[in-house]
Amino acid sequence: MDAVWQWGLDLIRSIQMVHGPALDLVFKAITFMGDEEFFMLLLPLILWCVDFSLGVRLGCTFLLSAYGNVVLKDLFGHPRPFDLDPSVQLHEISGYGLPSGHSQSAAVVWGVIATEFRKAWVWGVAVLLMVLIGFSRIYLGVHFPTDVLAGWIVGAVVLLLYVLLRPHVEEWLKRIGLLGQLALAVGGPLVLLILFPTKDAASPAASLMGVGIGSVLTFHFVPFSADGPLGQRVARFLVGAVGLIVIYLGLSALFPSQGEPFYFALRVVRYALVGLWAGLGAPWLFLRLRLASSADTA
């Protein structure tokens, strides 16, 4: 691997020969589109303001992919470029490098969106974002080119599984009913947490539990529709985002920090509540505030 890493470092150094403050800012903005905080805004936006069912499918696929990325990173244990040459680091990040989580998530999220909308221009935008986000990781010196390529490949596999399995999974979920769906929403993420009990794996697994429980209850008992006038959708997103930020940042400030007692358990609680708010709390509140129409009348 030394020769591959050396080739990657040489390529990064060549790319960074043109770097400067303005270009750094551009690529940091592009790389933000693969950050946790970005997806915590994008996925609720789709859930609340575009199509609730699509948001649930996309969110669950993204979270399972993110969990898999954490597992793969720890299994491979590959360094990042700046671990070998600190001078190439233009962005703060930690952890292992292979495969690139940003590249994998870009392939999954934008690939699912393009697959669902089935329009050439959407696919064009999706591929452009995949390429730019992956390239930004190389430019910023936080991933080797091989990390990015591996992220795209894993993401493409996840996308293919989504396309092939979606109709079968949806039919099976209908057959198992409410109790079976709730058991899956709780039990599946719990198994993932037991199999890989790390703080990085806790985030997607706990979020999956929250959004799973929330969306099941919403589908059965809360007749929420993401349709409506543009102004209503904007108001929904703003109100929902405030609640999301309060839970995410407020509980982060109140709960123990890493290394303190009960940190892991309360991290699970925090992310589960984030998912529960996105999947159930916010849709219920939108209906109470008359910011959404009932799905029965939409």
N, C-alpha and C positions, 0 to 999 in steps of 0.2 A: 504493500500500500504506500510505502514511502515515495516511490516514483510517481504515483498518481497524485499524492498530496503535493509533491514538489511541482508537478505540472499545474495543479490548481492554483498554487501560490503564485507561480509565474504569470498565469493568466490574470489573476486578481491584480497583481502589481501593474501589469500592462494596462488594464482597464482604468485603474486609479491614477494613471499618469495625467488624466484630464480632469480629475476631481477638484472641486473647489467648494466654497461655502454655499453658493446658489444651487449647484448640482447636487451637493449632499442633501440639502433641504428637500429638493424634488424627490430624490430616491427614498428619503426617510418618510415623506408623505405617502409614496407608493407602498412602501413596506408596511406602513400602518394599516393598510387594507388587508393585511394578513394577521394583525394582532388580535388578541382576545377581546379587547375593548371595542374594536371595530365590529366584530361579529356579534357582540352583545347589543349593538345598535341595529345592525343590518337584519338579523334574524327576527327580532321583535317587529321591526318595520314591515317585514313580509307577513308575519303572523297577524298583526293588528290592522294593517292598512292595504294589503294586496290580496292575499288568499290564505285563510287560516289553515286549511288542509295542506296546502303547499308548504307553508311555514313549518308545520309539524313534521312533514316528511323531510324537508331540508334540514331542520334543526337536529332531528334524530340521526340522520345520515352524517352530518357534520360532526356531531359529538362522538359517535362511534368511531369515525375516522380519526378524530383528535386523540381519543383514548389509544387507538392502535398506534398512532405516531409516537406517543409517549413510551409505549412498550417497546417498539422497534428501536427507538433512540437508546434506551437503556440496554437492550440486548446487544446492539452493535458497539456501543460505547466509543464511537469515533470522535476525535477532537474536532474543534472548529479551527479555521485558518489562523485566527489570532492566538490560539494556543501554541502554534508553531512559530508564528511571526507576529508579535504584538503590534507592529507598525501598520498592519493592514486593517486594523479594527477602526471603523468609523461609526459604529453604533453599539450601544450597550445591550448585551444579551448574555445568558448563561446556559449551562447544560450542554449535552452532546449534540452533534451536528447531523448525523445520518439517520433517517432522511429529513429533508427540510420540511418542517411543519407548515411554513407559509406557502411553499409550492404545492404541497399536498392539499392543504385546505383550499387554495385557489382553484385547483383542478376539480375538487369535489363540489364546492359551493357554486362557482360560476358554471361548471359543467352541468350540474343538476338544473340550475335556472335555465340554461340554454336548451337543455333537453325538454323541459316542461313547456317552454314558450314556442319552440320549434320554428324559429324565424332565423333566416340567414344573418341578418344584422346583429341579432342577439348572440349568435355563435361567434361572429366576428369580434364583438366587444369582449365576450368571454375569453376567447383565445388570447386577445391582446392583453387582457388583465393577467391571465396566467403567466404569459411571457414576461411582462413588466415586473410583476411581483417576484418571480423567480430571479430575474436578472438583478433586481434591487438587492437581493440577499448576497449575490456575488459581489456587486459593486461596493457594498458596505463592509465587505470582508468578514461576514458572519457565517458564510457557508461556502464550501468548495463547490465547483460546478457539478461534481458527482453527487453531492447531497441534493442539489436542486433537481437533477435528472431523476434521482431515486424518488424524490417527493412527487414529481409529475407522474412517474410510473405507478406508484402506489395509489395516488389519487385517481388515475385512469382506471385502475382495477376496481376501486371502490365505486366509481361512477358506473362501470359496466355491470357490477353486481346490483347496483340500484335499479338500473334499467331492466335487467333480467328478472330480478326477484320481486320488484314492487307489486305487480298484480297478484302474485301468489301469497305474499305476506299480507296484503290487504284483505284478501279472501279468507285467509286463516284467522286474522284478527276478528273478522265479523263472526266467524264460527265459534270462537271461544267466549264471546260475550263480555259483559261489563266486568264480572269478577275475574275472569281469565286475563283480561287486559290490564286490570289493576295489579294482579299478581305478577304479571310480566314487567310492568312499569316499576315495581318495587324490587322484585327478585332479580331481574336481569342486572341492573346497576350494582346491587349488593354483591352479586357474584363477581362482577368486574373489580369491585373494590377489594374483595377478599383475595382475588388472584394477584392483584398488583396494588398493594396499599401504600402508594406514594402520594405526596402532595400534588404533583403534577397530574397524576391519573385521577385524583379525587375531583378535580375541577370538572372535566367532561362527564365523568360517571355520575356525580351528584347532580349536575345540571340535567343530565338525561333522566334521572329519576324524577326530578321536579317537573320538568316539562312533560314527561310521560304521564305522571299522575294527573297533572293539571289538564292536559289536552283530552285525556280519556273522560274526565268529569265534565269538561266543557262540551265535548261532543254529545254526551248523554243528557246533561242537565242544564247547560247554559246556551241558549239559542243565539249565539253570537255570529254576526256576519261582518266580514271585513269590507263589504261594499259600502257605498255612500259617497256624498259630495266630497270634493277635494278638501274644503275647509274642515269638514268633520274628521276626515282622516288625519289631517295635520294636527288637529286638537287632540285626537286619540293618541297619536305618537308622542306628543309633548307631555301629556298627562302620564302616559305609561312609562316614558323614559325617566320622568322625575321619580316615580316609584321604584324603578329599577336601580337608579343611582343611589337612592336612599338605602335600599337593601344592600347593594353591592359595596358601596363605600362606607355606609354607616355601620354595618356589621363588621367590616374589616377593621374599623377603628375601635369598636367595642370588644371584639373577640380577641383571644390571645394571639400573640405573634409566634412565628416559627421558633420552636425550641421550648416554648412554654407548655405547661400541662393543658391537655384537652385541645391542643391546636388542631390536630388532624380531624377529630370528631366534629369540632365546630366549623372547620373549613367545609366539611361535607354538608353540614346544616346550612351554612351560608349559601353555597352554590345550589343546593336543592331548593332553597327559598327563592333564589333568582329564577330558576326554571319554573317553579310553581307560580310565581307572579306572572311570568310571561305567558304561561299556558292556561291559567285559570283566574288569578286575581285581577289582572288588568282587564280581560274581556268581561268579567262580571261587573267591574266598576264602570266600564264604558256603557254598559246597558243601563246601570242605575243612574248614570249622569246624562243619559240620552245622547251619548256621543256615538252610538251605534244602533243599527236596526236589528231586530230579531231575525234570525236566519229563516224563521217560518214565514216572514212577510217580505224579506229582501228580494 
